[in-house]
Amino acid sequence: MLDFEIQDSSQNIASYQFGPGVYLVGKGDQCDVILNDGHISRVHAELVVEKASAQLVDKNSTNGTWFEGERIGTLPLKPGQTIKFGELSFRVKSVPKDELVDFFGGVDRTNVRSTVIQQSEEIVELKRRVHSMILEYLDLRKRGNLQEMSADDLRTEAVKATQEIIKERVSTIPEGITSKELQRQVVAEAVGLGALEPLLDDDAVTEVMVNGPDQIYVEKNGEIELAESRFTSTSSLLSVIDRIVSPLGRRIDESSPMVDARLADGSRVNAIIPPLALNGPTITIRKFSKKNLYMNDLLKYGSISKEMALFLRASVIHHQNIMISGGTGSGKTTLLNILSNFISPTERILTIEDAAELRLNQPHVISLESRPSNAEGKGRVSIRDLVTNSLRMRPDRIVVGECRGGEALDMLQAMNTGHDGSLTTGHANSPADFLSRLEVMVMMAGVDLPSRAIREQIASAVNVLVQQNRLADGTRKVTHVMEVVGFDGENIQLKSVFEYIKKGIDEEGKVVGYYAATGYVPQFYRDMIAQGQKLDTSIFEDQEVDVAGLDQSWN
């Protein structure tokens, strides 16, 4: 049972008790708790009472809900709290309690609260009205010409229309937004990427996740947080998705409700719409860094050790076939880009991807991108088709953005037939898991090969495995560097060269650890030394090593 009282400025107190359910708080007649105060919205807040907890949710009220001097969005309730609604005080006396949690132990989330306030419903409704008027204005003034206008010209017309509409037809602009910002947001939603634009312009944001028109999350500094921005409607969000995928010759509709695409800057986009997405149209954007990253950057962020970097540089230069494994968002593609900087500018490189995002700095690069089926279900060109075709294009190196299926067989065959020094990535939680997944991917090619033959092929093709992980604190690190040393009996043999050793978690929740060499000198190093190459083997000495900066020659 949730037990609370509300006190007004005259010290009058009203007491309430609610069992499990959802209750509205505000000055409207539909509310379960009716508040008489000039600063209260018609539906100001919502009380969500469950069997073992309760929380208060601000319903985008004009003047807000306040706790300990901060405007709140959602607040888990606990006894003794005082929340302010205008001049009214909401005091929590008791909240529902789960005796089993007390007995067995559990996570106390009562001190966790969101301080992100999304735009009020009043602002969203105004944006919705102006947006509608803009579309009507453009349709009347520019009928028949809109399809022929460039993106810049269309935005110019939308700006003119918005300025005129706000000046002539908007009498009052609510608190929380200026006329200039209203204009920017409406124009972005009418002809641009809407609520996504400021997030894509923010260099601190690395990922954007849209869960329907009313909820956008972003990743900053390895942590996910709710953004203030939101779309005015589902149709507006669908229009933005269409603007992203249409220039690429792709489509998204009820018959084809999922699509992979990219933005002009190379950022990777995945969109999925109803009926598959129950929350509404959903977009996930993996932003691509605006600046080219180099090995120095990984060292600066502590994502790799100097000794690891030296070994990987030598591996690329001496044409070792390298596969990078890791989980989603662990930084595999970033590492692949960085390692590609060590490829000689005299070599011919072919990159193959689902959505082109690799940025190689060499002069002789041919980029290939797969293509989905058209509206008639024809015209699909897969990654495997491109890998097969690439062998006829005289490549010195083949770089596949990610192996996901049957193309793994063609990639292994390319590595085994004179295309040494190829690179690719794949999803796995450890190097051993990646080898198992690679075997499954080869089987997906539909070729009837025994497991032993597949493993022998993998062992002879792959030279170096690099594991990139995203740790619990959001940091990304190279956790394993391993050499594939051969095939013994039924299994592929791996030797660990470097590891990241985790020691624990510090007081700030950061993972504490160090990089270490195992003492093993890779076979290809020994072979190169035997051929007269001068290579430094001291980097493999069995000792803890610190992350150190490298000079600009690494770039």
Secondary structure, 3 states (H helix, E strand, C coil): CEEEEEECCCCCEEEEEECCEEEEEECCCCCCEECCCCCCCCCCEEEEECCCCEEEEECCCCCCCEECCEECCEEECCCCCEEEECCEEEEEEECCCCHHHHHHCCCCCCCCCECCCCCCHHHHHHHHHHHHHHHHHHHHHCCCCHHHCCHHHHHHHHHHHHHHHHHHHCCCCCCCCCHHHHHHHHHHHHHCCCCHHHHHHCCCEEEEEEECCCCEEEEECCEEEECCCCCCCHHHHHHHHHHHHHHHCCCCECCECEEEEECCCCCEEEEECCCCCCCCCEEEEECCCCCCCCHHHHHHCCCCCHHHHHHHHHHHHCCCCEEEEECCCCCHHHHHHHHHCCCCCCCCEEEEECCCCCCCCCCCEEEEECECCCCCCCCCECHHHHHHHHCCCCCCEEEECCCCCCHHHHHHHHHHCCCCCCEEEEECCCHHHHHHHHHHHHHCCCCCCCHHHHHHHHHHHCCEEEEEEECCCCCEEEEEEEEEEEEECCEEEEEEEEEEEEEEECCCCCEEEEEEECCCCCHHHHHHHHCCCCCCCHHHCCCEECCCCCCHHHC
